[in-house]
Amino acid sequence: MIRFMSGSEPSAVERCDVCIVGAGIAGLNALFVAGQYLSGDQKVILVDRRERVGGMWLDTYPYVRLHQPHPMFTAGNIKWTLGKDPSYLGTKYEVLDHFAHCLYVIRQRVRVDGFFGWDMKSDEETDGVVRIRCRSSDGRILVVETKRLIKAYGIGVMPNDPLEVSSTRVQSVSPDFCDMRGDDMRASDTPVWVIGGGKTGMDTAHALITEYPGREVNLVAGSGTFFTTRDRFFFPTGVRRWWDGMRFSSLGAEFARRFDGSNETAVWDWHRDNYCTWVTPETGNFWRGCCPRPRTKRFPKASTTWSWTTSWMPSTAPARLRWCYVAEPPKRSNGAAG
């Protein structure tokens, strides 16, 4: 058993063959690969500042879903146990359950000691040994000495706090801390303004108009966003998946053939018009994610009442949705006010 001491010095040092910092999708894939090469008597230490595996999926809003078929989102070749159609888009909690399953499977191959709730503060290599210093939320110190260190914590995205507002009549919330389908939102029928037109904004608008048919929802969409069309090109569903679709490498090769070093606007427009989808009349940003192609490409202008028919915005959930455009998107696009 390790005893931890508050302050600047640890009371014990953990040693291992490989230390992986980060227990999200990157960390689990690093752990999977390490497990292919290590023997049964070697040890991996998995460190994460959160209390369990999951990475950013632990922080994100509760109604988020995968934007790719769930079998493609895994550690190594570990299969999902959902029993769903391959085109199914997993929910947040299904993804977290799968991450826990991945860790269980990997632990059958190699010894993995998890240190959750520890934030790596520094690392230093001396004479082939890496010394990692971590701190817990209550101030305890952990030191890990290892032969190999893998930093798999991504870019460290933190959830956004609610936007500051000056009016006491406006309640500002962040989707990361407030479920749009919860009691607080349900208790009022006042209009809702969603700030941001990216994936979070689209998911939030979908949650609102699905949960509260007829409620007015307004979206400040910046200069508009377009998304790669998932089901038409890259991940076709049904029988089309056997012969249709496009490799990402093929799209990259087409980019290279078209770009001459000076025509980025023309290539941008070609890519958007042929491989992407959007819901605003104008688009100024590309989000490197996938969403379904709307069944209609014709949308009314701002300040009108309408509904659309995609898996995000179903026609069974009509709502008043108004679009507001600004010259530049807000710096923080992850918020909602109601």
VOLO-774242 format. One record per residue (C-alpha): residue in three letters; y, x, z. Coordinates in steps of 0.5 Angstrom, whole numbers, padded with zeros to 4 digits, always signed. Layout:
% residues N
ALAYXZ...
END
This chain:
% residues 338
MET+0000+0000+0000ILE+0007+0002-0002ARG+0012+0002+0004PHE+0019+0001+0001MET+0026+0004+0004SER+0033+0001+0004GLY+0038+0006+0002SER+0038+0012-0003GLU+0031+0015-0002PRO+0024+0012-0003SER+0019+0012+0002ALA+0013+0013-0003VAL+0013+0015-0010GLU+0008+0011-0015ARG+0005+0015-0021CYS+0002+0013-0027ASP+0000+0015-0034VAL+0005+0010-0038CYS+0011+0007-0035ILE+0013+0001-0039VAL+0020-0002-0037GLY+0021-0009-0040ALA+0016-0015-0040GLY+0018-0019-0045ILE+0015-0019-0052ALA+0017-0012-0054GLY+0014-0010-0047LEU+0008-0014-0048ASN+0007-0011-0055ALA+0008-0004-0052LEU+0003-0005-0047PHE-0002-0008-0052VAL-0002-0002-0056ALA-0002+0003-0050GLY-0009-0001-0048GLN-0012+0001-0054TYR-0011+0009-0053LEU-0012+0009-0045SER-0019+0010-0042GLY-0021+0005-0036ASP-0019+0010-0031GLN-0012+0011-0033LYS-0006+0007-0030VAL+0000+0003-0033ILE+0006+0001-0029LEU+0010-0005-0032VAL+0017-0006-0029ASP+0022-0011-0030ARG+0028-0014-0027ARG+0025-0021-0027GLU+0020-0024-0023ARG+0015-0025-0028VAL+0013-0023-0035GLY+0017-0027-0040GLY+0024-0023-0042MET+0029-0027-0045TRP+0025-0033-0045LEU+0026-0034-0037ASP+0033-0034-0038THR+0034-0038-0044TYR+0036-0046-0044PRO+0030-0050-0043TYR+0029-0054-0050VAL+0029-0048-0054ARG+0023-0047-0059LEU+0020-0042-0063HIS+0023-0041-0070GLN+0017-0039-0073PRO+0010-0041-0073HIS+0007-0040-0066PRO+0001-0035-0068MET+0006-0030-0071PHE+0009-0029-0064THR+0004-0026-0059ALA+0002-0019-0057GLY-0002-0015-0062ASN-0007-0020-0064ILE-0008-0024-0058LYS-0009-0031-0060TRP-0006-0037-0057THR-0010-0042-0053LEU-0006-0048-0055GLY-0010-0051-0060LYS-0004-0053-0064ASP-0003-0053-0072PRO-0001-0046-0074SER+0006-0049-0076TYR+0007-0051-0069LEU+0013-0049-0066GLY+0012-0047-0059THR+0017-0049-0053LYS+0020-0045-0048TYR+0014-0046-0043GLU+0009-0045-0048VAL+0011-0039-0050LEU+0012-0036-0042ASP+0004-0039-0041HIS+0002-0035-0047PHE+0006-0029-0044ALA+0002-0029-0038HIS-0005-0030-0042CYS-0003-0024-0046LEU-0002-0020-0039TYR-0009-0023-0037VAL-0012-0021-0043ILE-0009-0013-0043ARG-0011-0013-0036GLN-0019-0013-0038ARG-0018-0007-0042VAL-0013-0002-0038ARG-0011-0002-0031VAL-0004-0005-0030ASP+0000-0005-0024GLY+0006-0010-0025PHE+0013-0009-0021PHE+0017-0015-0022GLY+0024-0016-0019TRP+0026-0008-0020ASP+0031-0006-0024MET+0031+0001-0027LYS+0037+0005-0026SER+0036+0012-0028ASP+0030+0016-0032GLU+0030+0024-0032GLU+0025+0028-0035THR+0023+0035-0032ASP+0017+0039-0034GLY+0014+0034-0038VAL+0014+0029-0032VAL+0019+0023-0033ARG+0022+0020-0026ILE+0024+0013-0026ARG+0029+0010-0021CYS+0029+0003-0020ARG+0032-0002-0015SER+0030-0009-0012SER+0035-0014-0011ASP+0035-0013-0004GLY+0037-0006-0004ARG+0030-0003-0004ILE+0028+0004-0008LEU+0022+0005-0012VAL+0021+0011-0016VAL+0016+0012-0021GLU+0013+0019-0024THR+0010+0018-0031LYS+0007+0022-0037ARG+0010+0017-0042LEU+0016+0012-0041ILE+0017+0007-0046LYS+0024+0003-0046ALA+0022-0004-0048TYR+0028-0008-0045GLY+0031-0010-0052ILE+0039-0010-0052GLY+0039-0013-0045VAL+0042-0020-0047MET+0045-0024-0041PRO+0046-0031-0040ASN+0053-0034-0041ASP+0057-0037-0035PRO+0060-0044-0037LEU+0067-0043-0041GLU+0073-0043-0036VAL+0077-0050-0037SER+0084-0051-0035SER+0083-0059-0034THR+0080-0062-0028ARG+0077-0068-0033VAL+0073-0063-0037GLN+0066-0061-0034SER+0064-0054-0037VAL+0057-0052-0037SER+0052-0047-0040PRO+0046-0049-0043ASP+0042-0043-0040PHE+0044-0046-0033CYS+0044-0054-0035ASP+0039-0058-0038MET+0042-0063-0043ARG+0037-0068-0042GLY+0038-0068-0034ASP+0041-0073-0030ASP+0048-0070-0029MET+0049-0071-0037ARG+0045-0077-0037ALA+0050-0080-0031SER+0056-0080-0036ASP+0057-0083-0043THR+0063-0079-0045PRO+0064-0075-0051VAL+0061-0068-0051TRP+0064-0062-0054VAL+0059-0056-0056ILE+0062-0049-0057GLY+0058-0045-0062GLY+0055-0047-0069GLY+0049-0042-0068LYS+0042-0043-0066THR+0044-0045-0059GLY+0049-0050-0062MET+0044-0053-0066ASP+0039-0054-0061THR+0044-0057-0056ALA+0046-0062-0061HIS+0039-0064-0063ALA+0038-0065-0055LEU+0044-0069-0054ILE+0043-0074-0060THR+0036-0074-0059GLU+0036-0076-0052TYR+0042-0080-0052PRO+0043-0084-0059GLY+0050-0086-0060ARG+0053-0082-0056GLU+0059-0078-0059VAL+0057-0071-0060ASN+0063-0066-0063LEU+0061-0059-0065VAL+0066-0053-0065ALA+0063-0049-0071GLY+0067-0043-0072SER+0067-0042-0079GLY+0060-0045-0080THR+0053-0041-0080PHE+0047-0041-0085PHE+0040-0040-0083THR+0034-0037-0087THR+0030-0043-0089ARG+0023-0043-0086ASP+0018-0048-0089ARG+0020-0047-0096PHE+0020-0040-0097PHE+0017-0035-0091PHE+0013-0040-0087PRO+0010-0046-0091THR+0006-0051-0088GLY+0000-0056-0090VAL-0004-0054-0096ARG+0002-0050-0099ARG+0001-0044-0094TRP-0005-0042-0098TRP-0001-0040-0104ASP+0007-0041-0103GLY+0012-0037-0099MET+0015-0030-0100ARG+0014-0024-0097PHE+0020-0021-0093SER+0019-0015-0097SER+0020-0018-0103LEU+0026-0021-0101GLY+0029-0014-0099ALA+0027-0012-0106GLU+0031-0017-0109PHE+0037-0015-0105ALA+0036-0008-0107ARG+0036-0010-0115ARG+0042-0015-0114PHE+0047-0010-0110ASP+0051-0005-0114GLY+0055-0002-0108SER+0061-0007-0109ASN+0058-0014-0110GLU+0056-0016-0103THR+0060-0023-0103ALA+0056-0025-0109VAL+0049-0022-0106TRP+0051-0026-0100ASP+0053-0032-0104TRP+0046-0032-0108HIS+0042-0031-0102ARG+0045-0037-0098ASP+0045-0041-0104ASN+0037-0040-0106TYR+0034-0038-0099CYS+0038-0041-0094THR+0040-0048-0091TRP+0046-0050-0087VAL+0049-0057-0084THR+0057-0055-0085PRO+0061-0056-0091GLU+0063-0049-0090THR+0059-0043-0088GLY+0062-0036-0086ASN+0056-0033-0082PHE+0049-0031-0083TRP+0044-0032-0077ARG+0038-0028-0078GLY+0033-0034-0076CYS+0029-0039-0079CYS+0030-0047-0079PRO+0027-0052-0083ARG+0031-0054-0090PRO+0035-0061-0089ARG+0032-0066-0093THR+0039-0067-0096LYS+0044-0062-0098ARG+0050-0067-0098PHE+0053-0068-0091PRO+0060-0072-0090LYS+0066-0068-0088ALA+0069-0067-0081SER+0071-0073-0076THR+0065-0078-0079THR+0059-0082-0076TRP+0053-0080-0079SER+0046-0077-0078TRP+0041-0073-0082THR+0033-0072-0083THR+0030-0066-0081SER+0026-0063-0075TRP+0032-0061-0071MET+0036-0068-0073PRO+0032-0073-0074SER+0034-0080-0077THR+0031-0083-0071ALA+0036-0081-0067PRO+0043-0083-0070ALA+0049-0080-0066ARG+0057-0079-0068LEU+0057-0072-0069ARG+0064-0069-0071TRP+0065-0062-0074CYS+0071-0058-0072TYR+0073-0051-0076VAL+0077-0045-0074ALA+0078-0039-0078GLU+0074-0035-0073PRO+0068-0037-0069PRO+0069-0036-0061LYS+0067-0030-0058ARG+0063-0033-0053SER+0059-0039-0057ASN+0054-0041-0052GLY+0057-0047-0048ALA+0058-0054-0048ALA+0063-0059-0044GLY+0062-0066-0043
END
